[in-house]
Amino acid sequence: MPDLSPAPTIELDRLDDGARAALFTEAKTAYSFADVPVTDEQLASIWDLAKWPPSSANFQPLRVLYVRTAEGRENLAAHMNDNNKARVLGAPVVAVLAFDRGFHAHLSTTTPHLAHYTEFFEQNEGPRLDSARNNSWLQAGYFLLAVRAEGLAAGPMGGFNAATLDEQFFPEGDWGSFLVATIGHPTEASYRDRLPRLDTDVVVRWA
């Protein structure tokens, strides 16, 4: 007879109040940073954290370009809206988050039981790009949390010309930018007053 006993519960650790504050309740957009370098090891650690949380079918279309040099930031600033140029120029590092239009080429690695979808996505651009964009936005949220977990602050922003940015930084046409995020060590002057959040009764329904 089959074993009908309940499966044992996995007890997940609740984050302590400090970790919850760093990742959620005290997390703010940073508009400026201390004059302290961000190391390549820290940037690598961000992705080593961000790659683990779940996405739809474990598709992993998010791609990251770290712009670290003054010349690179100047080139990037040329594609930003005027109100965002100074933020890019003043940051130690800027991450350009992009979706990979060819993410399906990696399904045999990321989702081997759905590797047969490689041909489907190759022949159906609409579903492929929808999946790439949707999963990349999901992964972008994880990326920003990983920045905070690494002890750094981030300033995510839209407000840029994606077409010209992609033409310069991703000329092969495989990556499509959708978010830019400054990264660095915050100071007390980095943050503005927090704007309101919606109450639970406005956002949440129960069924």
Helices and strands as residue ranges (DSSP letters): H 17-20, I 21-25, H 40-50, G 56-58, E 62-67, H 70-77, H 82-89, E 93-100, G 103-106, H 107-110, G 112-114, H 117-123, H 125-149, E 153-157, H 162-169, E 175-184, G 188-190, H 200-203
